[in-house]
Amino acid sequence: MQEPTTTPELMLDNQLCFTIYACSREFTKLYQPHLDKIGLTYSQYLVMIVLWEKQQCTVKELGEALFLDSGTLTPLLKRLQAAGLILRERSLQDERKVLISLTEKGWDLKNEAVCIPAKMAEGTMLSAEEFVHLLGQFKDLLGRIHEANNNATK
């Protein structure tokens, strides 16, 4: 049996990806009680945020915004439609496109969800300035990684 490694590059505490992964899991836990109150999962909440912002979009546009494929989105959208929060309709201009829009009930849910971002910011115990700075850094990192992945697949 080999001795445990002490190579700094291979230590869990030195893995940026693990820290981001663990943060994501903790964030999701922080959201859970608030989302339970409005009857949404975290993934459903993200879909609703995009729709509250854009009012209507295609499944493809929704997938691009959330970095999700249609195989992941379709069951999620079916559950939101069954809950009466969204409508899924084929585009009259292009039958291949499925348009997603909010129902009145979906729009009403926005009033219940509007307090959640402030509660999340409070839960991070970051100042407003720290929050904005960190958000900017992560958006920059996401853009760089997305570009690197796109270049790798070309």
Sequence and secondary structure as in RCSB ss.txt:
>XXXX:A:sequence
MQEPTTTPELMLDNQLCFTIYACSREFTKLYQPHLDKIGLTYSQYLVMIVLWEKQQCTVKELGEALFLDSGTLTP
LLKRLQAAGLILRERSLQDERKVLISLTEKGWDLKNEAVCIPAKMAEGTMLSAEEFVHLLGQFKDLLGRIHEANN
NATK
>XXXX:A:secstr
       GGG GGG HHHHHHHHHHHHHHHHHHHHHHHT  HHHHHHHHHHHHHSEEEHHHHHHHHT  HHHHHH
HHHHHHHTTSEEEEE SS TT EEEEE HHHHHHHHHHTTHHHHHHHHHT  HHHHHHHHHHHHHHHHHHHHHHH
HHT 
